[in-house]
Amino acid sequence: MKPEAIKPSAFYRQLSNTNPFPHGFIAIEGNIGAGKTTLCNMIEEEYDCRLILEQFTDNPFLPYFYENPERYAFQVELFFMTERHKQMQESLAQRELFHQLILSDYFFIKTLLFAKNNLKDEEFRLFQRLFHTLNTTFSKPDLLVYLYRTVDDLLFNINKRGREYEKHIHASYLQSLQDAYFGFFKTETNIPILIIEVTEVDFQNDRVAFENIIGLMKRSYPKGVHRAVVR
């Protein structure tokens, strides 16, 4: 017995209902080792979404940066900015197509936050001008999720995954990045920002924790900062 054909009108209704979230574009952010890419991959496995994952391993300057930050900071940040812009521009060009959820494991503003943290004043002023030119070419996410972990928890995860080029990352560097993010949250008033504390939470292997995170992401939030804790 052949399956019943779906009429075109029903087909397009199905497409329009493929996004179970009240947001069209969600960016998941966090410090190094927070688990943002892991969470994105898990969500993509369960929901029909278009996934944007940062290709950080393609940056040829990254291993050298962690060994000698002052020498390689500008190169590493410039490479990240151009690659993120290209990827975002291509991925968001057809944002409304099929009404799918677009899920990213980074927000373009991280380009500026990392650069401000890593570059010298003269370098940052030049970098900032380039960033603002590129940043006007695509829209902000409908929801920004920030996975918060303590620095000790971040270091534990970084050591656990064992990437050779990350062995030079120090607690002070992670703390400076954390401070940069929270400084930005105080000034961003145009989008809803959801900070979810997941310290010592292994949502990759804890189904309840994962579903709690999803439940938080499925809510609608007004613009501004909102906080939640998952245990």
N, C-alpha and C positions, 0 to 999 in steps of 0.2 A: 504494500500500500504506500503510495507516494505521499509525502508530507504536504499538507495544505499550503497552497501558495499564499504569500502575504501580499495584500493589496498595497500599492504605492503609498496611499495615504496613511495606512497603518504602519508601514515601514518607517516613514518619516516621523510619525509620532513616537515610535520606539527610539529613534535616534535622538529626538529632542528630550527624552527622559533618561538618557544614559548617565547623567551626572547626579549622584545621590547627595551631593553636597550643595549648600546654598551659595557656593562661591564658584566662579568660573576659572579663577587662576589662584592657586595657593602656592606660596613659597615657604619652604621649611628651612629655617636657618639654625645656626648653633655654632659653638666653638669647635675647634679641632677635636675630634673624638666624641662628639655629642651623640652621633648616631643618625644624623639627618639623611644620609644616603640610604642607610639600612631601612629607615622608616619609609622613605619614598618607594623603594623597591617592594616592600611589603604591601603598601597601599596599591601599587600598580598591579600586583598579582591578584588582588581581590576586586578591584574596580576598573571599569573601562575608562582609562585616562591616558593622556599624552604626557610622557615623562621626559623631563629635561634634567639630565645629570651632568654636573660639571666634570670636564675631562682634565682634572688637575694633574694626572700622571703624564700628560702630554707636554707639560711645561718643562723644557730642558734646563731651566735655571733653578728649579726648586731644590734639588739636592745641594747645589752650591750655596743657595741662600741660607739654608739651615746651618751650614758650616761657617759661612762668612756673610752675615746679614748686611753689613754696611756696604760691602762691595757689590752685592748682587740684588739689592732691594729694588732698585728702579727697573732693572731688566725683568725681574720676576713679576712685578706688579703690572708693568706695561703689557707683558705677554698675557697675563690673566685678563686684563681689561679688554683687549682686542678680541680674545677668544670668547669671553662671556658675551660680549656685545654681538658678535657674529652669530653665536648659538641662539641667544634670545631673539634676535631679529628674525631669524629663520623660523623659529618655533612659534612665535607669537603672530606671525604674518597672517595666519588663517585661524585666529583665535576663536571666531564664532562658528567655524565649520563643525557641523554635527553636534554643537553644544556640549562637547566633551570637557571634562575637567582637565585643566593643564596643571601639572604638578612639577615643581622645580625644587632641587635640593640647594638652591642658593637664590638670593635676592641681589640684583645688580649693585645695590648700594654697598654691599660688602666690599666691592672693589675700592671704594673711597675710604671705608673704615680701615681696611688693612693697609692701604697706602699711607694714610695719615699716621698710623701707628709705626710704619716701617721706614718712611722716607725722611730725608732731611728737609728743612723748611723750603729751600729753593726748589728742590725736586718736587715737593708736594704741590707748590703753587702752580708749576707747569702741569703736573699730573691732574690737578683739580680742574684746570681749564679744559683739558681734553675730556675728562670724565663728564662734565656738565654738557658738553656738546653732544656726546654720545647718549647720555641719559634721557634726552628729550625725544628719542626716536621710538620709545615704546612705553606702554602703560604700566602702572604699578600693580602689584597683586591685589586681589580682593581680600585676602587674608594672609598675614605674615605670622607664621608659627615659629617661635624660638624655643628650642630644646635646651633647657638649662641644666647643667651639671656643675658640681663643685670642681675646682681645679684638680683636686686629688682624684676624683672620679674620672676626669678627662685623661689624666696621666695613666691611670690604670688601663683604660680602654686603648690608649695609644700604644702602650707597652704590650698589651694583649694581642693586637693585630700585627705587631712586629715589622712594620715597614722600616727598612734600613735608613732611609733618608730622614725619618722622623725621630731618630734616636737623640738628636741634638736639641729637641724642643724642651724648653725649661718652663717651670711653673710660672715664673715671672712674665714670660711671653704670653702664656695662656691667660693670665690675669689681666694683662694689658689689653688683649683682644676682648675679653669679657667686659672690661670697663668701656671700651670703645662702642660696643653694641648698646650697652645700657645708656651711654651718653646720647646715642642716636635716638633711642626710644623716647627720651625726654623731649626731643624736639619734633618728632614725626607725629603730626596730628591729622594727616589726610587719609590714613588707612587704619583698620583694626589690627592690633598686634596682640597675639596670644602667647604669653610666656608660660610654658609648661615645665615644671620642675620634674625631672626624671632621674635624679641622683640615685645611683645604686639600683636602678630599674633596668632589667634586661627584657625589654619589650619584644625582642626578637624571639625569645623562648617562653615568654609569659603572655599567654593569649588574653588573659583578663586585662593586663596592663595595656596591651595593644588596643583592645576594644575600648578601653577608657579614653585613650588618646583620640581614637576615631570619633567617639561620642562628643568629645570637646570640639573637634574640628567641624562637626556637622551642625554646630550651633551658629546662629547669626550674632554678630557683635557690632556695636557702634564703633565709630572711629576712636582711637585711643588705645591705651595699654590695659590688658586684662591678664590676670594671673590665675594659674591652677596648679595643683600638685597631683601627681600620679604616683602611687606606691605599689 
